[in-house]
C-alpha cells in the first residue's frame, strides 16, 4: 500500500479528462448540498440507476465530485440564511451568519468557498500520502473511546454556547434522549415512540435538521423585515467583485488556520461514524481556544468561519480512508459508494491496492480534481448567491417553510416526517428564544443511536461493569480532555475577571 | 445580536437602561420538556431487557441531573429577586404572536392537505396566504406571481427534472398525462 507519486500524477491527469462528468456533478452537488433534505447521499440514491450503469471509474468519479461539492454547498445557506444544508455545516452559521447580517455575505461566501477548496484539496493529498498511517486511527478507537469521543462532541457544543454551558449540556443530552427513540438494538423493543410506527427505526435526521434549523428560524425571523442589519443593508447595496476578492484574500491570509483545522477534519473523518458535524465543532472550539480574540467568536469572526468550513471539507477525504482500506464506510455517502462498488465486484482493503491501485487511488485523484475545478467555477458565484439576503423575510419565510418541509418528506416519503419536522420546528423555536443551542440538540439526535450502540457493546464486553468506561489508556486521556474542555471556560473566565479586578 | 443568540446560545439582550428581571419561566421550558420526555421514555423501557435500558438510563439520569442544577439555579434567582417566573421570552414580541400562530396553523394545514392536493397546488396556496399574512395583505399581484413562479419552479426542478416523488395531486396528474 506504499504511495507512488507517479501513479497519482498520472491519475490526476487521467481524471481531468472526466471534466464533463465532474462539472455537472459539482453544480448538482452545490444545489443538493444547499437544500436541507437533498444531501449527496440522497441524491446518489436517487441517481443509483445512473451510478450503477456507468462504467465503474466514471461512476466513482461522479459520486466523489457530487460528495465533495455538496459538502461545500451546505455552507452557503448556513452563511446566508442561518440554515445549514447538512448537519456537517451546523457550526458554519455561528460566525458566517453574523457576517451576512453585517452585509459581508459575499466575503463570507468567498471565505467559505476558498477554505473548503484549499482544505479539501490539501487533506486529499495528505490522506493519499498518509494512507497507511491514517488507516490505523480507526483501529485504536474501540467502543469505550467512541463513547468518550461522542460525549466530548456534546461537551464541545455546550462550551461553544459559552454564555451558559449548563444550558448547552441540557440541550445536548435532550438531543441524545430524542436520538434514543426507536427500537432497541438487540430485542427490537419500541422505546419512546409515542406509539408511532414511523419512529420504530429511530428519529430520521432530515426532519430534525429541517425543523430545528429551518422551520424555527423561519418562524423567528418574521419579527424583522430583513435578515440584514441596517449596516448590512447599506453594505449589500454597494457590494461588488471587490468584496468577493477581499474574501478570497482574507481566507488566503489565514492559510495556517486552514491547514491545521482541515487536518482536524481529516483525522476525525477517518473515524467511522464521527462525521463532519463533530469535526466542524471540534475545529471551531480549538480555533477559539487558541485565538487571541476568543470573545469575538460568534459575532462574525473570520477564524470562526474558516475553522468549520476547512474541517468539514477535511472530513470528506478522511471518510474515504476506512472505506478503501478496511471496507468500513466513514459516513452515509461513503456507505452508498461501497454499495455501488460492491455491485461492480470491487473488493475493498489491501487487495484493492495490490491488484487495482489505479482504482484505489482514483477517488483521491477525483476529489483533488473536483476541488481544483471548484476553485475556478464556484468562487465567482459568491457575489450573486449573496443577493438572496436582500429578499424580505415576508417572502423568504414562507418559501423556506414550504420547501424545507417537502425536503423532510423526500428521504422516506412519509407525510409523518413533515409533521415531525414541524414538531422539531416548535422545539427549535422555543430553544432559540430561551437561549438553548439548537445545534447541540441536533448533534445529540445524531449521536444518540450511535452512542447507544457503542455503549451496549462496551457493557456486553465487560459483562455489565460500568468501570469499563475507564479501562483504556486512550479513553482515560479523552475523559481528561472532556473534563478540561468543560472546566476551561470557567477557569479562563475566572482569570479574566481576576485580571479585570486587579486592573 | 450575536450568533449565539441567533442559534439559541444566549439570552436576548436587554435594551432598557433599567436592569430588567430575568424571565426564568422561559428558561424552564426546555428542561421541563426534557425531563417529562425522559420520564415517559423510562416508562416504555421499564419492563425491557437490560440492553434496551442501559444507555437511556445513563443519558436520562445525566439529563435529569443537569436539569435539577438549572432548577436550583432558577430557584435561587427567584429567591434573590433577580428573576421572575414568566414566559415572556417565548412569546415576545407580542405584536407578532397572532401572525406567528396563524402562520403555524397555515403550516399545519399545508402538511395536512398536501397529501390530497399535491405539492404544486398546495405550495402555491400556502405561499400566497402566508405571504399575504406577513405582508398585511399588500402587494397581492406580486405575491400571486411569486407564489406561482416558485411552486411551478419547484415542480419543474424536483418533480419533472429530478423525478423526486413529491406528494402528487391534480396538477401533477395533469402534467403527467400531458408530458
Interface residues (C-beta under 8 A of the other chain):
Chain A: X46 X82 X93 X94 X95 X97 X98 X160 X161 X162 X163 X164 X166 X167 X168 X169 X170 X171 X173 X174 X176 X177 X178 X180 X181 X184 X185 X186 X187 X189 X190 X191 X192 X193 X215 X219 X222 X223 X298 X299 X300 X393 X394 X395 X397 X398 X399 X401 X402 X403 X405 X406 X409 X410 X413 X415 X418 X419 X422 X427 X428 X430 X431 X432 X433 X434 X435 X436 X437 X438 X439 X448 X451 X452 X455 X456 X459 X460 X464
Chain B: X2 X3 X4 X5 X6 X7 X8 X9 X10 X11 X12 X26 X27 X29 X30 X31 X33 X34 X37 X38 X40 X41 X44 X45 X48 X49 X50 X51 X52 X54 X55 X56 X58 X59 X60 X62 X63 X66 X67 X69 X70 X73 X89 X90 X93 X96 X99 X100 X103 X104 X107 X108 X110 X111 X114 X115 X119 X123 X126 X127 X130 X131 X134 X135 X143 X146 X150 X154 X158 X162 X163 X164 X165 X166 X167
